[in-house]
Amino acid sequence: MSARIDLLRHGDTGQRSYRGQLDDALSDAGWAQLRAAVEGRAWDLIVSSTLQRCAAFAQELSLARGVPLHLDARLAEYHFGTWQGMPIERIAEQQGDALAQFWADPVAHPPPGAETFAAFRERLGAALDDVAAQAPDRRVLVITHGGAIRLLRCLVEKRSYGDMAGIDVPHASLHALPWRAAVSVR
């Protein structure tokens, strides 16, 4: 069972740190980025993270286009533990080795107090499996976060999680994802 899924990263929030599951609002620039990203495109269903930097735009788009919307907390960003909200420059200064290890192998070297990658993969995979089951052969827009998109692309593209840091996922970028329920490896 498969769905035609486009992943959309939320727009800019004006914050410069690992935001994780902090519930930041979009900046004016972030709203503009998202509106431009979806212009001229159409979907049959919108599914979004419940964090407001995704959900607020999803609600606007759903109302404007008359497209059904489903909010799913499982699409939230990775929880960065004690690094959440901390400027990356400060992490690099104070915990440079740990940061380098995380970028090289996030499974073996997560941030202190962070969500495990197994849990992150499980909840994202379950959310996408549900989308594929509920919307077969429909065009679905999934509005989520940079880390979530990187992990999902690693799964589909059969890449190591160590490749995540090298996957470019700018704000308001779209990523086609040929998701099949079997991809999630639960």
C-alpha positions as CSV (number, residue, x, y, z in Angstrom):
1,M,0.0,0.0,0.0
2,S,1.4,3.4,-0.9
3,A,0.5,7.1,-1.0
4,R,2.0,9.9,-3.1
5,I,3.5,11.9,-0.3
6,D,5.2,15.3,-0.4
7,L,7.0,16.3,2.8
8,L,7.1,20.0,3.5
9,R,9.4,21.5,6.1
10,H,8.0,24.3,8.1
11,G,9.1,27.9,7.4
12,D,11.6,29.9,9.3
13,T,10.9,30.7,12.9
14,G,13.7,33.2,13.4
15,Q,15.3,30.8,16.0
16,R,18.9,29.5,15.6
17,S,19.3,26.4,17.7
18,Y,18.1,22.9,17.8
19,R,14.4,23.7,18.4
20,G,13.2,20.1,18.6
21,Q,9.8,19.9,20.3
22,L,9.8,23.6,21.5
23,D,6.6,25.1,20.1
24,D,7.8,28.1,18.1
25,A,5.6,30.3,15.9
26,L,6.5,31.0,12.3
27,S,8.1,34.4,11.5
28,D,6.6,36.6,8.9
29,A,9.3,35.3,6.5
30,G,8.4,31.7,7.4
31,W,4.7,32.3,6.4
32,A,5.9,33.8,3.1
33,Q,8.2,30.9,2.4
34,L,5.5,28.3,3.0
35,R,2.9,30.2,0.9
36,A,5.4,30.4,-2.0
37,A,6.3,26.7,-1.7
38,V,2.8,25.5,-2.2
39,E,1.7,27.9,-4.9
40,G,0.4,26.1,-8.0
41,R,0.4,22.7,-6.3
42,A,-2.5,20.5,-5.2
43,W,-3.1,17.7,-2.7
44,D,-6.0,15.6,-1.6
45,L,-5.1,15.5,2.1
46,I,-2.9,17.5,4.5
47,V,-1.3,15.8,7.5
48,S,0.7,17.9,9.9
49,S,2.8,17.9,13.0
50,T,0.9,19.4,15.9
51,L,3.7,21.9,16.7
52,Q,2.4,25.4,15.7
53,R,5.3,26.1,13.2
54,C,3.7,23.4,11.1
55,A,0.0,23.2,12.3
56,A,-0.8,26.9,11.9
57,F,0.1,26.9,8.2
58,A,-1.5,23.5,7.7
59,Q,-4.8,24.9,9.1
60,E,-4.6,28.0,6.8
61,L,-3.9,25.9,3.7
62,S,-6.6,23.4,4.5
63,L,-9.2,26.2,4.9
64,A,-8.1,28.1,1.9
65,R,-8.1,25.0,-0.4
66,G,-10.9,23.0,1.1
67,V,-8.6,20.1,1.7
68,P,-9.1,17.8,4.7
69,L,-6.5,18.2,7.5
70,H,-5.3,15.6,10.1
71,L,-2.9,16.7,12.9
72,D,-0.6,14.0,14.1
73,A,1.7,14.5,17.1
74,R,3.9,11.6,15.9
75,L,5.2,14.0,13.2
76,A,6.9,16.3,15.8
77,E,10.6,17.0,15.5
78,Y,13.2,14.9,17.2
79,H,13.6,15.7,20.9
80,F,17.1,17.0,21.4
81,G,17.2,16.6,25.2
82,T,19.4,19.1,27.0
83,W,20.5,20.6,23.6
84,Q,16.9,21.7,22.8
85,G,16.8,25.5,22.5
86,M,20.6,25.8,23.1
87,P,22.4,27.8,20.3
88,I,24.5,25.4,18.2
89,E,27.5,27.6,18.6
90,R,27.3,27.2,22.4
91,I,27.0,23.4,22.0
92,A,30.1,23.5,19.7
93,E,32.0,25.5,22.3
94,Q,31.0,23.5,25.4
95,Q,30.5,20.0,23.9
96,G,32.2,20.0,20.6
97,D,33.3,16.4,20.7
98,A,29.8,15.3,21.6
99,L,28.3,17.4,18.8
100,A,30.7,15.9,16.2
101,Q,29.9,12.4,17.4
102,F,26.2,13.1,17.1
103,W,26.5,14.4,13.6
104,A,28.6,11.3,12.6
105,D,26.4,8.7,14.3
106,P,23.2,10.0,15.9
107,V,22.1,6.5,16.9
108,A,25.2,5.7,19.0
109,H,25.8,9.3,20.2
110,P,22.5,11.1,20.9
111,P,22.4,14.4,22.8
112,P,22.1,14.1,26.6
113,G,18.5,13.2,27.6
114,A,17.4,13.0,23.9
115,E,14.9,10.8,22.3
116,T,16.3,7.5,21.0
117,F,16.6,7.2,17.3
118,A,14.7,3.9,17.5
119,A,11.7,5.8,19.1
120,F,12.0,8.6,16.6
121,R,12.0,6.1,13.7
122,E,9.1,4.2,15.2
123,R,6.8,7.1,15.6
124,L,7.6,8.6,12.2
125,G,7.3,5.3,10.5
126,A,3.9,4.6,12.2
127,A,2.6,8.0,11.2
128,L,3.5,7.5,7.5
129,D,2.3,3.9,7.6
130,D,-1.1,5.3,8.7
131,V,-1.1,7.9,6.0
132,A,-0.4,5.2,3.4
133,A,-3.1,3.0,4.7
134,Q,-5.7,5.8,5.0
135,A,-4.9,7.6,1.7
136,P,-3.8,5.0,-0.8
137,D,-3.3,6.5,-4.3
138,R,-4.0,10.0,-3.0
139,R,-1.7,13.0,-3.1
140,V,-0.8,13.8,0.5
141,L,1.1,16.8,1.9
142,V,2.8,16.1,5.2
143,I,4.0,19.2,7.0
144,T,6.8,18.4,9.4
145,H,10.3,19.2,10.5
146,G,13.9,19.1,9.2
147,G,15.1,16.2,11.3
148,A,11.9,14.2,10.5
149,I,12.4,14.7,6.8
150,R,16.1,13.7,7.0
151,L,15.2,10.5,8.9
152,L,12.4,9.6,6.5
153,R,14.6,10.2,3.5
154,C,17.3,8.0,5.1
155,L,14.8,5.2,5.5
156,V,13.4,5.4,2.0
157,E,16.8,6.0,0.3
158,K,18.4,3.2,2.5
159,R,21.0,5.6,3.8
160,S,22.8,5.5,7.1
161,Y,21.5,7.9,9.8
162,G,25.1,9.3,9.8
163,D,24.2,10.8,6.4
164,M,21.4,12.9,7.9
165,A,23.6,16.0,8.5
166,G,24.4,16.0,4.8
167,I,20.8,16.0,3.5
168,D,19.8,19.6,2.6
169,V,16.4,20.5,4.0
170,P,15.9,24.2,3.9
171,H,12.9,25.9,5.4
172,A,9.7,25.4,3.3
173,S,11.4,22.9,1.1
174,L,9.3,20.1,-0.6
175,H,10.6,16.5,-0.7
176,A,8.7,13.8,-2.7
177,L,8.7,10.6,-0.7
178,P,7.7,7.3,-2.3
179,W,6.5,5.8,1.0
180,R,5.4,2.1,1.3
181,A,4.3,0.8,4.6
182,A,7.0,-1.9,4.6
183,V,9.7,0.9,4.6
184,S,9.3,1.7,8.3
185,V,10.9,-1.6,9.6
186,R,9.1,-1.8,12.9
